[in-house]
Amino acid sequence: MEDQKATVETIVKFTWTINNFSEFNCKMLKSDTFFAGSHPWRILVFYPEGENDEDEDECNLEICLDAGHSANLPDYWNRYASLKLFLINQVDDKMTITDSLYEGFHKHTVECGCILLEILMDIDKFRDSKNGFLVNDTCIIVAEVSLNNNASIGRELIDFKGVAKIEKDYVELLEKACSKHPSLIEGLLKRNRSQRFIELGFTALGRVLHFLKTKKVKDMMNDDAACKELQDLWDEVEIVRFDDLTWLEPHVKSALRIKVYKVKEEMVTKLKGSVVDLEDRVESLKANVAAAKDDLEGAKMELAIAEKGFVKKDLNDELSHGIPYL
């Protein structure tokens, strides 16, 4: 099978506004289906049936992001997705509740659908409009899905340090990184993360390293998609929470600020041009000043010659002024 280049699809943002919330009598509400790439997604809301149920779990409103059913997928199908779920606070957006996840999906995990993200809230807190989540009997839920084409489709996966199966393109970069920063592996193993999570984590890190290795500065300056791709990849790495990424983060942030650099470069170039123009103008003015000084000296000499024997008269004097007897 031909290699399939990994790309980050455009983030899909789906907003579900539920009006007249209190009028719904069913225990579960389903949003309309929305698509990221060709895969269906939907939001589910589970609403407690009883008013004073003794079971604590039954007193919570539950909001979930559901990966819908997919039919006729090839056996090798898999995708990576960065997911976010928001219960919007309509009074104070800083109080909006969120959940996020970076996850991989394989054919067997989506054939029957699977619930991924979950927000729980005490039902009484939710119902109180002063808390901002249900206002005028309306609540707002937002889901964001950024789905990546998986580069491992049709590519060889090889063993990485005995902890994960990783795409061949990323292994050498990861081995170099881990040899200098062994805490990358030790930290994940210490936290007893699942094999799948470790594979997804190192794949995400490998993608960032591969991106930085294969891209040039000009790629970031002239391509908005490249900047967005790196930001999405870095978001995925941060979700994994490796113990120490201080050696890598400055390089990523620098790459993401290339557009700022471009603006500054253009400003510096423009100002340098202005300085050169002003320097030329100053030199021209200096030449004019030197010429004016020469003219001034000549005028002074002519004035001195003209003033010899010249006596200034008062034009209002009578012509007889100075004659003693008149």
Helices and strands as residue ranges (DSSP letters): E 12-18, G 21-23, E 28-30, E 34-36, E 39-46, G 56-59, E 60-67, E 78-87, G 93-95, E 97-106, H 107-110, E 114-122, H 123-127, G 129-131, E 139-149, E 157-160, E 164-167, H 168-180, H 183-190, H 195-214, H 217-222, H 224-240, H 249-256, H 258-307
